[in-house]
Amino acid sequence: MKKIFVGLILISSLTAFPQDIEIIGGLNKNDFFDFQQNEGHFRSSYDPDYGYAIRLGVENIKIDWLTLRITLGFDKYGGEITASDGGLGGGYTTEAKIDKSVVSLGVFPLNFKIINRIDLNFGVEFSGLISENFSGTSSGWIMGEPDWSYELNDKYDRFSSKTYFGLRGRIAYDFNISDKLAISPQYSYYFGLSNEFDEFPESTKSMRHYFCIGIQRKIK
């Protein structure tokens, strides 16, 4: 979370200089996924869910030869998970529904403009958990012992990881309203590289599709 607060201070200082500023809002579709699916006895399946996102973007930040786009955002997303693991002597299964809110800082060093209307941006995003709601059960068996089951809320105070990291790409089309204002329908994609949960299944990651509208103000 400290990195996010540093990002807040950074954006506040950058917006004091002539830049292009954008306010963005829209929907996201989250899909949890797992790299190790079907390895050994591990099995997982995930149901997607829809949420929403709000972002503040600052473009054309010039640092020496580099031109950056920086965003500060709020995301609400979630989904349902079913995962199991074990062996010949026993096994366990977790079924859960997760909704979480994160604040994020995006840094885009690769930025292109096509025919002066289409924006392409590629970069990285760091996020910190603000809140979460989770419900579900964990159950299992061990050979020679009774089966067991408990509610996740009864055992865990927190199920999700505190911080996240991933890659993000964006494409937007600018409809110029005036010399200073533009409306930008846009699609962006986030591919998570860090784990979403501290508890089983710990290796789960997130990929999210965003369908948003932005309002740009050209300051310079």
PyMOL commands that set and color helices and strands:
alter all, ss='L'
color gray80, all
select helices_A, chain A and resi 2-14+152-155
alter helices_A, ss='H'
color red, helices_A
select strands_A, chain A and resi 20-34+43-47+49-63+66-87+90-114+118-142+148-151+163-173+175-176+181-192+204-218
alter strands_A, ss='S'
color yellow, strands_A
deselect
rebuild
show_as cartoon
